[in-house]
């Protein structure tokens, strides 16, 4: 993978992150904290099935294949945003 490929992937992820709904962002935050779907559902006051639906939608928007990739991508972006703010 070239540097250009990585930059393109980062830009695609940032675009996908911007397309997430507020609830999807909260679900992603829960995933980043290592919470189970059941715990995320309880914290947000929604059904576990709804959390699963949000996970499916946000993984599609972020173009990732599992929750681990979603968490890693979100952490990478957050780290990049912190670095850019310095």
N, C-alpha and C positions, 0 to 999 in steps of 0.2 A: 504494500500500500504506500503510495507516495504522499508527500506533504499536502499536495493539492487534494487528494482523496480524503485525507483527514479533515482538512478545512471544509470541504464540501459536506462531509458527514456532520461536522459540528454545526454548520449553518442549517442543515436539514433538521437537526435536533432542536436548535434554537427556535426555528419556525414551528416545529411540532409542539414545543413547550409553550409557546405563545398561544397555541390553539387549544390548550387545555382549559377546561372549565374550572371555576374555583373549587368545586368538590373534587374533581380529578386531581388538582394540585394538592389538596388535603390528603387524599388517598396516597399519592406519591410520597408525601412527607411521612406518612405512617410507614410505608414500605422502607423508606430511608432510615427510619428509626428501628427497623427490624421487627415491626409488629405483624402479627398474624391478621388475616382478613377479619376474623371474628373480633379481634381487639380494635381494629380500625372501625368496624361497623359499630361497636359499642361506643367508642369515643365520638363518632359523628352522629350517632342516633339514627342509623339507617340499617337496613337488613344486610346480612352477609352476602346475599345474592346480588344486591345492589353494588357492593364493593367489588365483587367479581366482574360485574358489567362495566364498572368504571375502569378497572384494571385492563380489561380487554380493549376498551376504547382508547385509553391512554397509551397502551403498548402499540396499538396500531398507529396512533398519531406520532409517536416517537420513533416508529420504525424499529422496534426491538422485539425480541421473541420470547422473553420471559421477564419476571419481576426483578431478577438479579441484574440483568442488563439495563432495565429501566432505572434501578437505583444507582448503578454505576454511572450511567449517562447523566443523571440528574446531579450527582455529586461532582462529576467532572465539570459540568456547566457552572454549578454554584462556585466551585473553586476558581474557575476562570473569571467569573464575574467579580469575585473578591479581589483577585489579582489585578483586574482591569481598573478597579476602583482605587487602587493605591496610588 
